[in-house]
């Protein structure tokens, strides 16, 4: 029996580095609904700044720019990570150009926003614990999850190449999940700016 809860990781912001920027979309980017809709191919880059700029400045600290920078559960990755992801031809994944403007107004144009055209709702309603009733938006229900277990039957029926990397569906946080074979891409040398949390440890 496959233990999917110990094969998959949530990709989350690293929490043991104090001064990693937290992305804030600029006004034009916010209007583009980039979290829920894939940016049109060939459209302008998504622009982000550091939402914690004032806090860092008050602390006299300099932001540490990482290879992966987060905006909620979404993130951008640098060119070398994008290249590794493209090699896997992940269905539904969209990589759109992104720019990070640092606290000194320097533009970093080697980032790519990782998005998805759909979400994979594969958490087990019987084995996970979650709030009820869910948040209702239109015909869709989004749950606040306290502990996760993945739906073995659904994942068994889904080819691995179609579930190497995906955004979790049916949840309020919509975290991005990767299979253990892709974990080294996001973990890097341990300084990528991301931490990988096993589903079983959530």
TIMAR-238785 format. One line per 10 residues: their letters; for each residue x, y, z of N, C-alpha, C. Coordinates in pm, 1 decimal. Example, Ala and Ser with C-alpha at 12.3 -4.5 7.8 and 13.67 -1.06 7.14 Angstrom:
<sites>
as) 1319.0:-569.0:780.0:1230.0:-450.0:780.0:1320.0:-330.0:780.0 ~ 1285.0:-225.0:708.0:1367.0:-106.0:714.0:1290.0:3.0:787.0 $
</sites>
This chain:
<sites>
xxxxxxxxxx) 83.9:-118.7:0.0:0.0:0.0:0.0:88.6:125.2:0.0 ~ 62.4:217.3:-91.7:142.6:338.9:-102.2:108.6:435.7:9.8 ~ 211.3:488.3:73.4:192.1:585.3:181.5:210.6:725.5:124.3 ~ 106.2:776.1:60.7:117.1:904.9:-6.6:146.5:1019.2:90.1 ~ 99.2:1008.7:212.5:121.4:1116.6:309.1:269.5:1136.4:339.5 ~ 349.8:1034.9:311.8:494.7:1045.4:331.6:572.0:1049.5:200.0 ~ 499.4:1070.1:91.1:561.8:1086.9:-40.3:547.5:1229.8:-91.1 ~ 455.5:1304.8:-32.0:425.9:1439.1:-81.2:459.6:1545.7:22.0 ~ 501.0:1661.1:-30.3:540.5:1774.2:54.2:460.9:1899.0:18.4 ~ 424.6:1975.4:119.9:376.9:2111.0:98.2:499.6:2201.1:83.4 $
xxxxxxxxxx) 495.7:2290.5:-13.3:605.8:2385.6:-33.8:567.3:2514.6:37.6 ~ 640.9:2547.3:142.8:604.0:2659.1:229.0:720.7:2755.9:247.2 ~ 688.0:2872.8:293.9:792.3:2972.5:317.1:880.9:2928.2:432.7 ~ 1010.5:2940.5:411.8:1105.4:2904.6:516.9:1083.5:2995.0:637.9 ~ 1080.7:2936.7:756.6:1048.4:3016.1:875.1:1164.7:3033.2:972.3 ~ 1284.6:2988.8:933.8:1399.1:3005.5:1023.8:1498.3:3109.8:972.6 ~ 1453.2:3186.8:872.3:1532.7:3300.6:825.1:1449.3:3425.8:847.6 ~ 1503.3:3516.4:926.1:1422.0:3626.6:977.6:1387.9:3732.9:874.2 ~ 1474.5:3753.0:774.6:1455.1:3868.0:687.8:1440.0:3831.1:540.3 ~ 1362.1:3726.4:514.1:1326.0:3692.1:376.9:1204.3:3776.7:338.0 $
xxxxxxxxxx) 1206.8:3841.0:222.0:1092.5:3924.5:181.7:964.8:3843.2:165.9 ~ 853.0:3910.4:188.3:721.0:3853.2:162.0:660.4:3936.5:49.6 ~ 622.1:3872.8:-58.7:583.7:3944.8:-178.6:449.6:4017.3:-166.6 ~ 448.4:4137.8:-223.1:324.4:4214.6:-235.8:309.9:4252.7:-383.4 ~ 199.7:4214.7:-447.6:180.3:4252.9:-587.9:156.2:4403.1:-599.1 ~ 208.6:4464.4:-704.4:178.7:4606.0:-723.9:34.8:4620.1:-773.0 ~ -10.8:4743.1:-790.4:-151.9:4768.1:-821.5:-194.5:4700.2:-951.1 ~ -113.7:4711.2:-1054.6:-151.6:4652.2:-1183.5:-155.0:4500.4:-1176.5 ~ -61.7:4441.0:-1101.7:-59.3:4295.4:-1086.0:-181.5:4248.0:-1008.1 ~ -218.8:4318.8:-902.7:-335.6:4281.3:-821.7:-462.7:4276.0:-906.1 $
xxxxxxxxxx) -474.2:4367.4:-1001.5:-594.0:4374.2:-1085.1:-603.9:4257.6:-1183.0 ~ -494.5:4183.8:-1198.5:-491.4:4077.3:-1299.5:-541.9:3942.7:-1247.7 ~ -582.2:3935.0:-1122.0:-636.0:3810.5:-1064.5:-542.4:3693.0:-1091.4 ~ -413.5:3715.5:-1074.7:-311.5:3617.3:-1111.0:-317.5:3491.3:-1027.2 ~ -376.6:3498.1:-906.2:-383.7:3379.3:-819.9:-486.0:3278.0:-870.7 ~ -587.3:3327.1:-939.4:-696.7:3240.0:-982.5:-706.4:3221.4:-1132.9 ~ -638.9:3308.1:-1207.7:-644.4:3299.6:-1352.6:-502.3:3304.7:-1407.7 ~ -471.6:3219.9:-1501.2:-338.0:3218.0:-1559.6:-317.3:3343.6:-1643.1 ~ -207.4:3415.5:-1622.8:-180.0:3533.2:-1706.4:-170.3:3492.7:-1853.1 ~ -219.7:3578.0:-1940.5:-215.3:3548.7:-2084.0:-70.8:3537.0:-2130.6 $
xxxxxxxxxx) -45.5:3436.9:-2214.5:89.4:3417.9:-2267.0:133.3:3542.7:-2342.5 ~ 253.7:3589.7:-2314.8:304.6:3708.6:-2380.3:267.4:3837.9:-2311.3 ~ 186.1:3829.7:-2206.4:149.0:3951.7:-2133.9:264.6:3996.5:-2044.5 ~ 254.2:4115.4:-1992.4:363.6:4175.0:-1915.3:391.6:4095.2:-1788.3 ~ 512.6:4106.8:-1734.5:547.7:4033.3:-1611.9:462.1:4076.6:-1493.0 ~ 449.0:3987.5:-1397.6:387.8:4020.3:-1269.2:493.0:4092.9:-1186.0 ~ 453.1:4199.8:-1118.9:547.3:4283.0:-1044.3:519.7:4271.7:-894.7 ~ 626.0:4248.4:-818.1:613.1:4234.3:-672.9:716.8:4319.9:-601.2 ~ 679.6:4364.2:-481.6:773.3:4431.7:-392.0:769.7:4359.2:-257.7 ~ 848.3:4405.5:-164.0:855.9:4343.8:-31.7:752.6:4406.4:61.8 $
xxxxxxxxxx) 653.7:4328.3:101.4:549.7:4377.4:192.0:605.7:4411.8:330.0 ~ 723.3:4359.1:363.2:783.6:4381.3:495.1:893.1:4487.6:491.6 ~ 897.5:4564.3:385.1:1004.1:4663.1:367.4:1015.9:4757.6:487.3 ~ 904.9:4813.7:533.1:908.6:4908.7:645.4:954.0:4840.8:773.6 ~ 910.3:4716.6:795.9:951.4:4642.5:916.0:1101.7:4618.2:915.6 ~ 1153.9:4577.4:799.6:1297.8:4552.4:788.8:1376.7:4681.5:812.2 ~ 1324.7:4789.2:755.9:1395.1:4917.3:768.5:1399.2:4962.3:915.3 ~ 1287.5:4944.6:985.9:1283.0:4980.5:1127.8:1380.5:4897.0:1209.3 ~ 1397.8:4770.8:1169.7:1488.6:4681.3:1241.8:1634.0:4700.1:1198.6 ~ 1655.8:4784.6:1099.6:1791.2:4804.5:1048.5:1844.5:4682.2:977.2 $
xxxxxxxxxx) 1753.2:4603.4:919.1:1791.7:4476.3:855.8:1780.4:4485.4:704.6 ~ 1861.6:4407.9:637.5:1857.8:4399.3:492.1:1788.7:4269.8:450.9 ~ 1696.3:4281.1:357.5:1623.4:4162.9:311.4:1717.7:4064.3:243.2 ~ 1700.0:3935.7:273.0:1777.7:3829.6:209.8:1699.2:3776.5:90.2 ~ 1747.3:3802.0:-28.1:1676.5:3756.1:-148.0:1707.1:3608.4:-170.9 ~ 1601.9:3530.5:-190.0:1616.5:3385.7:-205.8:1574.8:3342.8:-346.3 ~ 1601.7:3216.6:-377.9:1564.0:3162.3:-508.7:1413.9:3140.6:-521.2 ~ 1345.9:3127.2:-407.9:1200.2:3112.2:-405.5:1146.3:3217.0:-309.4 ~ 1054.4:3299.8:-357.8:992.3:3403.3:-275.6:841.9:3382.0:-275.5 ~ 779.8:3402.9:-160.8:639.5:3365.8:-142.5:545.9:3484.9:-137.1 $
xxxxxxxxxx) 425.1:3461.7:-188.3:312.3:3553.0:-177.6:195.0:3464.4:-137.1 ~ 163.1:3463.5:-6.4:65.5:3368.5:47.4:117.9:3227.1:19.6 ~ 34.9:3139.0:-36.0:82.7:3003.2:-65.8:141.3:2994.9:-206.8 ~ 134.4:3104.8:-280.1:193.9:3111.0:-413.9:339.7:3154.2:-403.2 ~ 415.0:3130.9:-510.5:554.3:3172.3:-505.7:610.7:3194.5:-645.8 ~ 726.9:3262.6:-646.1:804.0:3279.5:-769.2:935.7:3204.6:-752.1 ~ 992.3:3160.4:-863.9:1119.2:3087.0:-860.8:1215.0:3149.6:-960.5 ~ 1343.9:3131.5:-936.9:1445.0:3183.9:-1027.5:1460.4:3093.6:-1150.5 ~ 1534.0:3147.0:-1248.8:1547.9:3080.7:-1379.5:1591.7:2935.0:-1369.5 ~ 1689.9:2905.1:-1284.3:1744.1:2768.3:-1281.8:1641.8:2668.4:-1228.9 $
xxxxxxxxxx) 1551.2:2713.3:-1139.9:1445.2:2624.1:-1092.3:1340.3:2606.0:-1201.7 ~ 1307.6:2714.2:-1269.7:1213.8:2705.2:-1381.7:1261.0:2601.9:-1483.1 ~ 1389.4:2604.4:-1516.0:1443.3:2510.9:-1615.4:1423.4:2366.3:-1571.6 ~ 1443.8:2340.1:-1443.7:1425.9:2203.3:-1392.5:1279.0:2161.6:-1396.1 ~ 1188.8:2256.6:-1369.3:1046.0:2224.8:-1372.8:999.2:2199.2:-1515.9 ~ 1047.2:2279.2:-1608.6:1007.5:2260.8:-1748.5:1048.3:2124.0:-1801.6 ~ 1157.5:2069.7:-1751.1:1205.2:1939.1:-1797.5:1106.1:1827.8:-1766.2 ~ 1016.9:1851.4:-1668.7:920.4:1747.9:-1629.5:786.9:1759.3:-1702.9 ~ 768.3:1865.5:-1780.7:645.3:1883.0:-1859.2:521.5:1859.4:-1773.0 ~ 510.7:1934.2:-1666.5:402.9:1915.9:-1568.4:270.6:1968.6:-1624.0 $
xxxxxxxxxx) 168.2:1882.6:-1634.7:39.1:1926.1:-1690.1:-23.5:2036.9:-1605.0 ~ -77.3:2138.2:-1671.9:-150.6:2243.3:-1601.7:-65.0:2349.0:-1535.3 ~ 67.1:2330.9:-1535.4:154.1:2430.3:-1472.6:179.4:2545.3:-1569.3 ~ 172.0:2666.7:-1516.8:199.6:2785.6:-1595.5:313.4:2861.7:-1528.0 ~ 415.8:2895.9:-1604.4:528.4:2973.3:-1553.4:528.9:3107.2:-1625.5 ~ 498.8:3213.9:-1549.8:486.7:3346.1:-1611.3:596.4:3437.8:-1558.5 ~ 656.4:3520.1:-1644.2:762.9:3610.3:-1598.7:718.1:3697.1:-1481.0 ~ 810.6:3716.3:-1387.9:782.4:3798.9:-1269.9:904.8:3883.1:-1238.0 ~ 880.8:3997.2:-1178.0:988.0:4088.3:-1137.6:972.7:4116.5:-989.0 ~ 1084.0:4106.0:-916.9:1085.4:4146.7:-776.2:1165.8:4276.1:-765.8 $
xxxxxxxxxx) 1102.1:4380.4:-713.5:1169.5:4508.5:-691.4:1209.1:4513.0:-544.7 ~ 1338.5:4511.1:-519.0:1384.5:4500.5:-381.1:1373.8:4633.6:-306.2 ~ 1417.1:4633.5:-182.4:1399.9:4750.2:-95.8:1484.5:4869.5:-139.0 ~ 1579.7:4845.6:-229.1:1661.5:4954.3:-283.8:1617.2:4990.9:-425.2 ~ 1497.4:4944.3:-461.5:1437.9:4970.4:-593.3:1516.0:4907.2:-708.3 ~ 1592.5:4804.6:-679.3:1660.3:4729.0:-785.3:1565.7:4622.3:-838.1 ~ 1558.6:4610.5:-969.8:1469.5:4513.6:-1032.4:1541.5:4380.2:-1053.8 ~ 1478.7:4273.0:-1006.6:1529.9:4137.1:-1027.1:1433.5:4069.4:-1125.2 ~ 1480.4:4054.6:-1248.5:1392.4:4009.7:-1356.3:1411.7:3863.2:-1392.5 ~ 1473.8:3787.7:-1304.3:1499.6:3645.7:-1333.4:1406.1:3553.2:-1255.4 $
xxxxxxxxxx) 1286.4:3602.2:-1223.7:1188.2:3521.2:-1151.0:1071.7:3481.8:-1241.3 ~ 1006.6:3371.1:-1200.4:889.4:3320.6:-1271.4:782.7:3282.1:-1169.8 ~ 660.5:3327.5:-1193.9:548.1:3291.7:-1107.9:500.1:3151.8:-1143.3 ~ 484.4:3066.8:-1042.6:438.2:2929.5:-1063.6:287.2:2924.8:-1041.6 ~ 212.7:2901.5:-1146.6:66.6:2895.1:-1138.1:13.1:2767.0:-1200.0 ~ -117.6:2746.4:-1182.1:-180.9:2624.2:-1233.2:-315.7:2658.9:-1294.8 ~ -348.2:2589.8:-1403.3:-475.5:2615.1:-1469.9:-592.5:2549.6:-1397.3 ~ -563.0:2455.0:-1307.6:-666.8:2389.9:-1227.3:-602.9:2338.5:-1098.5 ~ -685.2:2295.6:-1005.7:-636.4:2243.3:-878.8:-675.1:2096.6:-864.4 ~ -594.7:2024.6:-788.6:-620.8:1882.7:-764.8:-672.7:1865.8:-622.7 $
xxxxxxxxxx) -799.9:1836.7:-611.7:-863.4:1816.3:-481.1:-845.5:1669.4:-443.5 ~ -738.2:1641.0:-369.1:-704.9:1501.0:-341.4:-685.6:1473.9:-192.5 ~ -744.9:1556.8:-105.7:-734.5:1528.0:37.5:-855.4:1445.3:80.4 ~ -830.0:1355.9:170.5:-929.2:1258.3:214.6:-1022.6:1319.9:318.6 ~ -1152.3:1326.4:286.7:-1250.2:1385.7:378.3:-1271.6:1301.6:504.2 ~ -1240.6:1173.7:497.4:-1261.8:1087.5:613.9:-1142.2:1086.5:708.1 ~ -1021.2:1102.9:654.6:-901.1:1091.4:737.4:-838.4:1225.7:774.1 ~ -876.6:1332.8:706.5:-827.0:1466.4:739.6:-919.1:1527.6:844.7 ~ -868.0:1629.9:913.0:-953.6:1704.8:1005.7:-962.7:1848.2:954.4 ~ -1083.6:1904.4:961.6:-1107.2:2033.8:899.7:-1231.1:2100.5:958.4 $
xxxxxxxxxx) -1240.9:2231.6:933.1:-1353.7:2308.3:985.2:-1478.1:2282.8:900.4 ~ -1590.9:2301.1:961.9:-1717.7:2287.8:892.4:-1816.0:2387.7:954.0 ~ -1898.2:2453.7:874.3:-1914.8:2441.3:729.4:-1799.6:2508.2:654.9 ~ -1784.5:2473.7:526.3:-1677.3:2534.9:447.0:-1713.4:2676.9:404.5 ~ -1612.9:2747.9:357.9:-1635.5:2876.8:294.9:-1694.7:2850.6:157.0 ~ -1808.4:2913.4:128.2:-1877.2:2889.8:1.8:-1854.4:3009.6:-90.4 ~ -1796.2:2985.3:-206.2:-1778.6:3089.5:-307.6:-1839.1:3036.9:-436.6 ~ -1954.7:3091.1:-471.6:-2027.8:3038.7:-586.2:-2067.5:2894.7:-559.6 ~ -2034.7:2806.1:-653.7:-2066.4:2664.2:-637.2:-1954.0:2587.3:-569.0 ~ -1846.8:2655.8:-530.4:-1729.0:2588.5:-476.1:-1721.3:2599.1:-324.3 $
xxxxxxxxxx) -1669.1:2492.5:-262.7:-1651.8:2487.4:-117.3:-1501.7:2480.6:-84.7 ~ -1461.0:2564.0:11.5:-1320.4:2568.9:50.7:-1309.8:2549.6:201.1 ~ -1235.2:2446.9:242.7:-1225.2:2410.6:383.4:-1095.7:2462.4:446.1 ~ -1102.4:2487.7:574.8:-984.3:2520.5:654.3:-936.2:2388.7:714.7 ~ -817.3:2342.5:674.9:-769.7:2209.6:712.2:-677.8:2217.2:833.2 ~ -700.7:2128.7:930.3:-615.8:2121.6:1049.9:-509.7:2013.3:1036.2 ~ -544.8:1900.5:976.6:-447.1:1794.8:948.5:-488.7:1725.0:819.0 ~ -389.4:1689.0:740.3:-414.6:1633.6:607.3:-387.4:1483.9:600.7 ~ -468.2:1416.8:519.3:-436.6:1283.8:470.0:-482.9:1281.9:325.5 ~ -403.1:1224.4:238.2:-435.8:1225.4:96.9:-524.3:1106.5:59.0 $
xxxxxxxxxx) -602.6:1125.6:-44.6:-698.1:1027.0:-92.0:-624.3:922.1:-176.9 ~ -600.0:807.5:-118.7:-519.9:704.2:-184.5:-585.9:655.2:-312.9 ~ -716.0:633.9:-309.9:-785.4:582.1:-428.4:-773.4:678.6:-546.3 ~ -788.7:807.7:-518.6:-780.8:906.0:-625.4:-638.7:914.5:-681.8 ~ -538.2:914.1:-593.8:-400.1:922.7:-640.9:-356.8:795.5:-712.0 ~ -405.2:680.4:-667.1:-375.2:554.6:-736.8:-422.9:560.6:-882.0 ~ -534.7:630.7:-902.9:-594.8:636.0:-1036.7:-535.6:747.3:-1123.3 ~ -444.9:825.2:-1067.1:-385.4:937.5:-1139.6:-239.5:906.4:-1171.2 ~ -200.1:905.1:-1297.3:-59.9:876.2:-1331.0:34.6:972.2:-1258.9 ~ 148.8:922.2:-1217.9:243.6:1002.9:-1141.6:280.5:1131.7:-1214.7 $
xxxxxxxxxx) 299.6:1124.0:-1347.4:340.0:1244.4:-1420.4:234.7:1354.1:-1414.6 ~ 110.4:1317.2:-1379.7:2.8:1415.8:-1367.3:-13.6:1468.0:-1224.7 ~ 69.5:1419.9:-1132.9:57.9:1464.2:-993.6:195.4:1487.1:-929.7 ~ 294.1:1517.3:-1012.7:426.9:1548.0:-959.1:425.4:1680.5:-883.0 ~ 349.6:1776.4:-934.6:340.7:1909.6:-874.4:201.3:1963.4:-902.6 ~ 133.2:2010.1:-798.5:-2.9:2059.6:-818.0:-41.6:2153.4:-704.5 ~ -150.7:2225.6:-727.1:-206.2:2312.3:-623.5:-327.2:2241.5:-563.6 ~ -329.3:2233.6:-431.2:-435.5:2160.0:-362.6:-570.9:2228.8:-381.4 ~ -669.8:2149.9:-416.4:-804.5:2202.2:-434.8:-892.2:2179.7:-312.7 ~ -1000.0:2256.1:-304.3:-1097.8:2238.9:-198.1:-1054.3:2290.9:-62.1 $
xxxxxxxxxx) -947.1:2370.0:-58.5:-897.9:2423.7:68.2:-883.7:2575.5:57.8 ~ -886.6:2642.5:172.0:-876.1:2787.4:173.3:-734.3:2835.9:145.8 ~ -634.7:2755.1:184.0:-496.9:2801.4:165.2:-438.5:2762.4:28.9 ~ -492.8:2661.5:-35.9:-452.1:2622.0:-172.3:-300.6:2610.4:-186.2 ~ -238.1:2536.7:-95.5:-92.8:2522.1:-101.2:-49.3:2438.7:-221.7 ~ 74.6:2462.3:-263.8:133.0:2385.8:-373.3:204.5:2264.7:-315.5 ~ 185.6:2151.4:-379.5:232.4:2022.5:-329.7:324.4:1957.9:-433.2 ~ 433.8:1898.2:-385.4:522.8:1828.5:-478.6:547.9:1685.7:-432.6 ~ 570.1:1599.4:-529.9:607.9:1461.5:-502.7:754.1:1457.8:-458.5 ~ 791.1:1352.6:-387.7:927.0:1341.3:-333.1:1034.8:1347.0:-441.6 $
xxxxxxxxxx) 1000.4:1305.7:-562.5:1100.3:1309.1:-670.1:1136.0:1452.3:-710.3 ~ 1047.5:1548.0:-684.9:1074.0:1687.8:-716.6:1125.7:1766.5:-596.3 ~ 1125.6:1704.4:-480.4:1165.8:1775.3:-358.7:1303.1:1841.5:-370.1 ~ 1404.9:1774.3:-428.8:1536.6:1838.8:-437.5:1535.9:1969.1:-517.9 ~ 1446.1:1981.4:-613.7:1438.1:2103.5:-694.6:1405.4:2223.4:-606.5 ~ 1313.0:2204.1:-512.0:1269.3:2314.2:-426.8:1354.6:2328.7:-301.2 ~ 1413.6:2218.7:-259.5:1497.5:2224.0:-139.7:1632.0:2287.8:-170.8 ~ 1681.8:2265.8:-292.4:1809.5:2321.5:-333.6:1919.9:2279.8:-238.0 ~ 1999.3:2377.5:-198.0:2107.9:2349.4:-103.9:2068.5:2379.7:39.7 ~ 1938.5:2388.5:62.9:1889.4:2422.3:196.4:1875.1:2571.5:217.8 $
xxxxxxxxxx) 1909.6:2650.4:116.1:1900.8:2796.3:126.2:1807.5:2853.3:19.2 ~ 1713.6:2774.5:-26.3:1628.8:2816.1:-138.2:1526.1:2921.2:-100.2 ~ 1496.4:2931.3:29.1:1389.7:3019.8:73.4:1259.8:2945.3:98.5 ~ 1258.3:2814.8:66.4:1139.3:2732.2:88.8:1170.8:2621.8:188.6 ~ 1069.2:2578.6:258.7:1081.5:2458.3:340.9:977.9:2358.4:292.4 ~ 1015.3:2233.7:293.0:925.6:2127.9:248.4:872.9:2053.7:370.0 ~ 741.9:2050.8:382.8:678.3:1985.5:496.9:599.4:1865.0:448.0 ~ 635.4:1748.5:498.8:560.0:1627.7:463.7:411.9:1645.9:495.7 ~ 326.4:1595.6:410.4:183.3:1600.6:435.5:150.5:1539.1:571.2 ~ 219.0:1431.2:604.7:194.2:1362.5:733.3:233.6:1446.0:853.6 $
xx) 319.0:1548.9:832.9:364.1:1632.7:943.8:285.7:1762.4:957.1 ~ 190.5:1782.7:869.9:118.0:1910.2:874.0:33.7:1921.5:1000.5 $
</sites>
